[in-house]
C-alpha cells in the first residue's frame, strides 16, 4: 500500500510540473483568461483554489509540497477504500457455503 500512495504522490508532483511547464510556455497570456484551463487548474491543484479564495500567493515549492501532500491524502483514502471493498475479499469471507 505504501508504493501505491507513493505513486499518488508522484502523480501530484507530475501534475504540478505539467502546470508549471504550461505556465512558462504561455507566460504573456494570463491563465484566468481561459476558463477551461482555469477550471482544470483548480480541480487538479487544490492549493491554487485555496490561494485565490483566501487571497494569498503561493511559491512554486510550496505548491509542489501542498499538491503532493493533497494527492497522498487522496491516495491514502482511495487505497484504504479499495482494500476494504475489494470484490474478491467480500466473496472469500462470505458466510454462504461454497458451490462446486
C-alpha positions as CSV (number, residue, x, y, z in Angstrom):
1,X,0.0,0.0,0.0
2,X,3.0,2.3,0.6
3,X,4.0,2.1,-3.0
4,X,0.5,2.9,-4.2
5,X,0.4,6.0,-2.0
6,X,3.9,7.0,-3.3
7,X,2.5,6.7,-6.9
8,X,-0.3,9.0,-5.9
9,X,2.2,11.5,-4.5
10,X,4.3,11.2,-7.7
11,X,1.2,11.9,-9.7
12,X,0.6,15.1,-7.7
13,X,4.2,16.2,-8.4
14,X,3.8,15.4,-12.1
15,X,0.6,17.4,-12.3
16,X,2.3,20.5,-10.7
17,X,5.2,20.0,-13.1
18,X,2.9,19.9,-16.1
19,X,1.1,23.1,-14.9
20,X,4.5,24.8,-14.4
21,X,5.5,23.9,-18.0
22,X,2.2,25.2,-19.3
23,X,2.6,28.5,-17.4
24,X,6.1,29.0,-18.6
25,X,5.1,28.3,-22.2
26,X,2.2,30.7,-22.1
27,X,3.7,33.3,-19.9
28,X,2.4,36.5,-21.5
29,X,-1.2,35.2,-21.5
30,X,-2.8,35.1,-18.0
31,X,-4.3,31.7,-17.1
32,X,-7.5,33.3,-15.9
33,X,-8.4,34.4,-19.4
34,X,-9.1,30.8,-20.5
35,X,-12.0,29.4,-18.3
36,X,-11.4,25.8,-19.2
37,X,-7.8,25.9,-18.2
38,X,-8.6,27.8,-15.1
39,X,-11.2,25.2,-14.1
40,X,-8.7,22.4,-14.7
41,X,-6.1,24.1,-12.6
42,X,-8.5,24.5,-9.7
43,X,-9.5,20.8,-10.0
44,X,-6.1,19.3,-10.3
45,X,-4.2,21.7,-7.9
46,X,-6.4,22.3,-4.8
47,X,-3.8,24.8,-3.3
48,X,-4.5,27.1,-6.3
49,X,-8.2,27.2,-5.4
50,X,-7.3,27.9,-1.7
51,X,-4.8,30.6,-2.5
52,X,-7.3,32.5,-4.6
53,X,-10.1,32.0,-2.2
54,X,-8.1,33.3,0.8
55,X,-6.1,35.9,-1.3
56,X,-2.5,34.7,-0.7
57,X,0.3,33.9,-3.1
58,X,2.0,30.5,-3.1
59,X,5.5,29.9,-4.3
60,X,6.5,27.1,-6.6
61,X,8.0,24.8,-4.0
62,X,5.0,25.3,-1.6
63,X,2.7,24.3,-4.5
64,X,4.8,21.2,-5.1
65,X,4.7,20.3,-1.4
66,X,1.0,21.0,-0.9
67,X,-0.1,19.2,-4.1
68,X,2.0,16.2,-3.3
69,X,0.5,16.1,0.2
70,X,-3.0,16.5,-1.1
71,X,-2.6,13.7,-3.7
72,X,-1.0,11.5,-1.0
73,X,-4.0,12.1,1.3
74,X,-6.4,11.3,-1.6
75,X,-4.4,8.2,-2.4
76,X,-4.5,7.1,1.2
77,X,-8.3,7.4,1.2
78,X,-8.8,5.7,-2.1
79,X,-6.4,2.8,-1.3
80,X,-8.0,2.2,2.1
81,X,-11.4,2.1,0.4
82,X,-10.1,-0.1,-2.4
83,X,-8.6,-2.5,0.1
84,X,-11.7,-2.6,2.2
85,X,-14.2,-3.0,-0.7
86,X,-12.2,-5.5,-2.8
87,X,-14.6,-7.8,-4.6
88,X,-12.6,-11.0,-4.1
89,X,-12.3,-10.4,-0.4
90,X,-16.0,-10.0,0.1
91,X,-16.7,-13.3,-1.7
92,X,-14.0,-15.2,0.2
93,X,-15.3,-14.1,3.6
94,X,-18.9,-14.7,2.7
95,X,-20.9,-16.8,5.2
96,X,-22.6,-18.6,2.4
97,X,-21.4,-22.2,1.5
98,X,-19.2,-22.7,-1.5
99,X,-20.7,-24.3,-4.5
100,X,-18.7,-26.9,-6.5
